[in-house]
């Protein structure tokens, strides 16, 4: 597929790397000459210097022949105008735009009413706002993802010193009597990613991901030595930008006690006019004295959601030391995520990864239901619908010969049955199948799974 990406930032770079490896022909249109030079050095893509709303630049970048246009510049207006030009100048079947404004729903409506067909308008902050509440009540859990309409859950956790699972192999854990529907799907150990098999052991400091069902989630927490809070009552939020306000509004509706810290006095006044019950503090949330004065000790959650990665990391470390039960840091630079986890900030959220996941889901074949990327795109969870004619349908899992570095984590039947399968289970036509795989094997896995699908041919 010929894909034109407008904007050459980190989201564009991540997307291009993935899409190139999957056999797509990529052109990136970027205005900054230094960024163009960087992209030219590291990507096997055509890099064109120019404006994403310059008609001549878009034509030079091959807009007329593009099958897909993805607009991910830093400016909402540019992304929307780029899609408008694409509507008039190209035959692109799919157009995607990332926008950051809180008026995203208004823009979706305006685009639809005006006849501007944008197939996907991504709002990363909304994706994050949906994910965050799931983990607030569980201090030891880094993230909780949902698949198959929420029937399948995946949670991540850091293996702290003293946890009983340290030193245990997968086989030993299986004999210890875990909930029936559970499976350790991935282990992150330093820079290494392990899709574990029977003899693999869990070590202190590992970051592990466990797949389970919605009904078995709390039982799996207990089995893995994680203790959930009965209720989240007090939450501190650092940062009065769009995401911080959105999370505060959601927590207010749930009756939580929220304090929001913002350095800019004028911004504080504006926020106070938006939020009804949240206490807005004009102060530095990275300052120990300020946090102590505002009674941070024992708060249920501390969310560092500024636009500055360093401030978020520092504030989260400080909050944890001062007694916050749960800390969350927003991280834009993906190379900071693993470092933050090693420092003890086990829950991180990334607007860039959220955008990449949604776009990859859209770019891939029609039977891809969801895509979740982990850390620096080292591993992926991919949810696929099993097509008629696939070589994986009708065989027992032990006989599938999956690519090395991939496992079937869960199967959701069309009739509502959910399985965390073992070797004697099989995949049926129409099943939702959740695979966990090293990023490098995803194209091979997807190709093999969807092979001979008549809907792909037709």
C-alpha positions in Angstrom: 0.0 0.0 0.0 1.2 3.5 -0.8 0.9 5.6 2.3 1.6 9.3 2.7 2.4 10.5 6.2 2.1 14.2 6.8 4.4 15.2 9.7 7.8 13.7 10.6 7.7 13.6 14.4 8.0 10.5 16.7 4.5 9.2 15.9 5.3 9.4 12.2 8.6 7.7 12.7 7.1 4.9 14.7 4.4 4.3 12.2 6.8 4.4 9.3 9.1 1.8 10.8 6.2 -0.6 11.4 4.5 -0.1 8.1 7.8 -0.4 6.1 8.4 -3.8 7.8 5.0 -4.9 6.7 5.7 -4.2 3.1 4.1 -0.8 2.6 5.6 2.0 0.5 5.9 5.1 2.7 6.4 8.8 2.0 6.9 11.3 4.8 6.2 15.0 4.2 8.1 17.1 6.8 8.9 20.8 6.9 11.9 20.9 9.3 15.2 20.2 7.4 17.0 18.7 10.4 14.1 16.3 11.0 14.1 15.4 7.3 17.9 14.6 7.6 17.2 12.4 10.6 14.4 10.5 8.9 16.5 10.0 5.8 19.2 8.4 7.9 17.1 6.0 9.8 14.1 5.1 7.6 13.8 3.3 4.3 11.2 5.8 3.2 10.9 8.6 0.8 11.3 11.9 2.7 10.0 15.1 1.1 10.6 18.5 2.7 7.6 20.7 2.6 4.4 21.9 4.3 1.6 19.5 5.0 -0.9 22.1 3.7 1.2 23.2 0.8 -0.6 21.9 -2.3 2.6 21.8 -4.3 4.4 19.9 -1.5 1.6 17.4 -1.2 1.6 16.8 -5.0 5.4 16.4 -4.9 5.0 13.8 -2.1 2.7 11.8 -4.3 -0.7 12.7 -2.9 -2.4 11.8 -6.2 -1.3 8.2 -6.0 -1.5 7.7 -2.3 -3.9 5.0 -1.1 -3.9 6.3 2.5 -3.1 9.7 4.0 -2.1 9.9 7.7 -1.9 13.5 9.1 0.0 13.6 12.4 1.7 17.0 12.5 1.8 18.9 15.7 -1.0 21.2 14.6 -4.7 20.2 14.5 -5.5 22.8 11.8 -2.8 21.5 9.5 -3.9 17.9 10.0 -7.5 18.7 9.1 -6.6 20.9 6.1 -4.2 18.2 4.9 -7.2 15.7 4.8 -9.3 18.4 3.0 -6.6 18.7 0.3 -6.4 14.9 0.1 -10.2 14.8 -0.4 -9.9 17.0 -3.4 -6.6 15.9 -4.9 -6.3 12.2 -4.3 -8.1 8.9 -4.6 -7.0 7.9 -1.1 -9.4 5.3 0.3 -8.5 6.1 3.9 -7.7 9.4 5.6 -6.6 9.7 9.2 -6.0 12.8 11.3 -4.7 13.3 14.8 -6.1 16.2 16.7 -5.6 17.3 20.3 -8.3 19.9 20.9 -10.9 19.2 23.6 -13.5 20.1 20.9 -12.8 16.8 19.1 -16.4 15.8 19.0 -17.4 19.1 17.4 -14.8 18.6 14.7 -16.0 15.0 14.0 -19.5 16.4 13.6 -18.3 19.3 11.4 -16.3 17.0 9.2 -19.2 14.7 8.7 -21.7 17.5 8.0 -19.4 19.2 5.5 -18.8 16.1 3.5 -15.1 15.9 4.5 -14.6 12.2 4.8 -12.0 11.5 7.5 -12.1 7.8 8.3 -10.4 8.1 11.7 -10.0 11.2 13.9 -7.6 10.2 16.7 -7.7 12.0 20.0 -5.0 10.4 22.1 -6.0 12.1 25.3 -9.4 10.4 25.1 -7.7 7.0 24.7 -5.7 7.7 27.9 -8.6 9.0 29.8 -10.4 5.7 29.1 -7.5 3.5 30.2 -6.4 5.3 33.4 -9.3 4.7 35.7 -8.9 0.9 35.4 -5.6 0.9 37.2 -6.1 3.5 40.0 -7.4 1.1 42.6 -4.6 -1.4 42.1 -1.3 0.0 43.3 0.8 -2.9 42.1 -0.6 -3.0 38.6 0.9 -0.9 35.8 -1.9 -1.2 33.2 -5.1 -3.0 32.4 -6.1 -3.5 28.8 -9.4 -4.9 27.5 -10.1 -7.1 24.6 -13.2 -8.8 23.2 -15.5 -6.1 24.4 -14.0 -6.1 27.9 -14.4 -9.9 28.4 -10.6 -10.5 28.2 -8.3 -8.5 30.5 -4.5 -8.1 30.4 -2.7 -6.6 33.4 0.9 -5.7 33.9 2.8 -5.8 37.2 6.3 -5.2 38.5 7.7 -8.2 40.5 8.8 -6.6 43.7 11.2 -8.1 46.2 9.6 -10.7 48.4 6.9 -11.7 45.9 6.3 -15.4 46.2 6.4 -15.9 42.4 10.1 -15.0 42.2 12.1 -18.0 41.0 9.1 -20.0 39.9 8.9 -21.5 36.4 5.7 -21.2 34.3 5.2 -25.0 35.0 5.6 -24.5 38.7 3.1 -21.6 38.7 0.6 -23.7 36.8 0.9 -26.4 39.4 0.3 -23.9 42.2 -3.4 -23.6 41.3 -3.9 -20.3 39.5 -7.4 -19.2 38.4 -8.4 -21.5 35.5 -8.5 -18.7 32.9 -5.1 -17.1 33.3 -1.8 -17.1 31.5 1.5 -15.2 31.8 1.8 -13.7 28.3 4.9 -11.6 28.3 7.9 -10.9 30.6 10.0 -7.7 30.2 13.4 -8.1 31.7 15.6 -5.1 31.2 15.8 -4.7 27.5 14.8 -8.3 26.9 11.2 -9.3 26.0 10.2 -13.0 26.7 7.2 -14.8 25.4 7.4 -17.4 28.1 7.2 -21.2 27.9 7.1 -23.8 30.6 10.7 -23.7 31.8 11.0 -19.9 31.9 11.3 -18.4 35.4 10.1 -15.1 36.8 12.9 -13.0 38.4 12.8 -10.1 40.8 12.4 -6.9 38.9 10.6 -8.4 36.0 7.6 -6.6 34.5 5.1 -9.3 33.6 1.8 -9.3 31.8 -1.0 -11.7 32.7 -4.1 -12.4 30.5 -7.3 -13.4 32.2 -11.1 -13.1 32.0 -13.1 -10.3 33.5 -14.6 -12.6 36.1 -11.2 -14.0 37.1 -9.3 -10.6 37.3 -9.4 -10.1 41.1 -8.5 -13.7 41.7 -5.5 -13.3 39.4 -4.4 -10.2 41.3 -4.5 -12.2 44.5 -2.6 -15.2 43.0 0.2 -13.0 41.7 0.5 -11.2 45.0 -1.2 -7.9 44.0 -3.7 -6.3 46.4 -6.4 -4.0 45.1 -7.8 -1.1 47.1 -11.5 -1.3 47.9 -12.0 2.2 46.9 -10.0 5.2 45.5 -11.0 8.3 47.5 -8.2 10.9 47.2 -6.3 11.7 44.0 -3.7 14.4 43.2 -3.2 15.5 39.6 -0.2 17.4 38.5 -0.8 19.5 35.3 -3.8 21.6 34.3 -3.8 20.9 30.6 -6.6 19.2 28.7 -5.9 15.6 30.0 -5.6 16.7 33.7 -8.9 18.6 33.5 -10.6 15.6 31.7 -9.4 13.1 34.3 -10.5 15.5 37.2 -13.9 15.9 35.7 -14.3 12.1 35.4 -13.2 11.6 39.0 -15.5 14.3 40.3 -18.5 12.5 38.7 -17.4 9.4 40.8 -17.4 11.4 44.0 -13.6 11.4 44.5 -11.6 14.0 46.3 -9.3 15.6 43.8 -6.6 18.2 44.0 -5.1 19.6 40.8 -1.7 21.4 40.9 -0.9 24.0 38.2 2.0 26.6 38.2 0.3 29.2 36.0 -2.0 31.5 38.0 -4.2 32.5 35.0 -4.5 28.8 34.1 -5.6 28.0 37.7 -8.4 30.6 37.4 -9.6 29.1 34.2 -9.6 25.6 35.6 -11.4 26.6 38.7 -14.2 27.9 36.4 -14.5 24.5 34.7 -14.2 22.1 37.6 -16.9 22.1 40.3 -15.5 20.1 43.2 -11.8 19.8 42.5 -9.4 21.9 44.7 -7.1 23.8 42.3 -3.8 24.5 43.9 -1.6 27.3 42.4 1.8 25.6 43.1 4.7 23.4 42.0 3.7 19.8 42.2 7.3 18.8 41.9 8.1 20.6 45.2 8.2 18.5 48.3 7.1 21.2 50.7 4.0 22.0 48.6 3.0 18.3 48.4 3.5 17.8 52.2 1.5 20.9 52.9 -1.3 19.6 50.8 -1.3 16.3 52.8 0.0 13.9 50.1 0.8 11.1 52.7 -1.6 8.2 52.1 -3.3 9.6 48.9 -4.7 6.8 46.8 -3.2 8.0 43.4 -0.9 10.7 42.1 -1.2 11.4 38.4 1.7 13.5 36.8 0.1 14.7 33.5 2.1 17.7 32.5 3.7 18.1 29.0 7.2 17.8 30.5 8.4 14.2 30.8 11.2 15.1 33.3 8.8 16.9 35.6 6.4 14.0 35.5 9.1 11.5 36.4 10.5 13.6 39.2 7.1 14.3 40.6 6.1 10.7 40.5 9.2 9.5 42.3 8.8 12.2 44.9 5.1 11.3 45.4 5.9 7.7 45.8 8.5 8.5 48.5 6.0 10.8 50.3 3.4 8.0 50.6 1.3 8.0 47.5 -0.1 4.5 47.0 -0.3 4.7 43.2 1.8 6.9 40.9 1.2 7.5 37.2 3.5 9.4 34.8 2.6 10.7 31.3 5.6 10.0 29.1 6.0 11.3 25.5 9.5 10.2 24.8 9.3 6.4 24.4 12.9 5.8 25.3 12.0 7.1 28.8 9.3 4.5 29.4 11.6 1.6 30.3 13.7 3.9 32.4 10.7 5.2 34.4 9.7 1.6 35.1 13.2 0.7 36.3 13.0 3.7 38.6 9.8 2.4 40.2 7.2 4.3 38.2 5.3 1.2 37.0 2.4 3.0 35.4 3.1 5.2 32.4 0.8 6.5 29.7 1.9 7.7 26.3 -0.2 9.8 23.9 2.1 8.9 21.1 1.7 5.1 21.6 -2.0 5.6 21.9 -2.1 7.3 18.5 0.2 4.6 16.9 -2.0 1.8 18.2 -5.2 3.3 16.8 -3.6 4.0 13.4 -2.1 0.5 13.1 -5.4 -1.0 13.8 -6.9 1.1 11.0 -4.1 0.5 8.5 -4.1 -3.3 8.8 -6.5 -5.8 7.4 -10.2 -5.4 8.2 -10.2 -8.3 10.6 -7.8 -6.6 13.0 -10.0 -5.5 16.0 -7.3 -3.9 18.2 -3.6 -3.3 18.5 -1.7 -2.6 21.7 2.0 -1.7 21.6 4.2 -2.2 24.6 7.1 0.0 25.7 9.4 1.0 22.8 7.3 -1.1 20.3 9.1 -4.2 21.5 6.0 -6.4 21.7 2.4 -6.3 20.6 -1.0 -7.6 21.5 -3.1 -8.0 18.4 -6.8 -9.0 18.3 -7.9 -10.7 15.1 -11.1 -12.3 13.8 -10.5 -15.9 12.6 -11.5 -16.1 8.9 -12.8 -19.1 7.0 -9.9 -20.7 5.2 -7.2 -19.7 7.6 -4.6 -22.4 8.2 -5.0 -21.8 11.9 -8.7 -22.7 12.1 -9.8 -26.1 13.2 -6.4 -27.3 14.5 -5.4 -27.8 18.1 -3.1 -25.0 19.4 -0.2 -27.5 20.0 -0.3 -28.3 16.2 -0.3 -24.7 14.9 3.5 -24.1 14.6 3.2 -20.4 15.5 6.1 -18.2 14.7 8.7 -18.3 17.5 8.0 -15.4 19.8 4.2 -15.6 19.5 1.4 -17.2 21.6 -2.4 -17.4 21.6 -3.4 -15.6 24.8 -7.1 -15.7 24.6 -10.0 -16.8 22.4 -13.5 -15.3 22.6 -16.2 -17.3 20.8 -19.0 -15.7 18.9 -21.5 -17.3 21.4 -19.8 -15.4 24.3 -17.6 -18.1 25.7 -14.1 -16.9 26.6 -11.1 -19.2 26.8 -7.5 -18.7 28.1 -6.5 -21.7 26.0 -4.1 -24.5 26.5 -2.7 -26.9 23.9 -5.8 -28.9 23.3 -8.0 -25.9 22.5 -8.7 -25.0 18.8 -9.7 -21.8 16.9 -13.0 -21.7 15.2 -14.3 -19.4 12.3 -15.4 -16.1 13.7 -13.5 -16.3 17.0 -11.7 -13.3 18.3 -8.2 -14.4 18.9 -5.8 -12.3 21.0 -2.1 -13.0 20.1 0.9 -11.8 22.1 4.0 -11.5 20.0 7.4 -9.9 19.6 7.0 -6.9 17.3 9.4 -8.5 14.8 7.1 -11.5 14.2 3.7 -9.7 14.0 3.7 -9.4 10.1 4.5 -13.1 9.7 1.9 -14.0 12.3 -0.8 -11.8 10.7 0.0 -13.1 7.2 -0.2 -16.7 8.3 -3.3 -16.3 10.3 -5.3 -14.4 7.6 -3.9 -16.4 4.7 -6.5 -17.5 2.1 -9.2 -15.3 3.7 -11.7 -14.7 0.9 -12.6 -11.3 2.3 -9.0 -10.2 1.8 -9.0 -11.3 -1.8 -12.3 -9.9 -2.7 
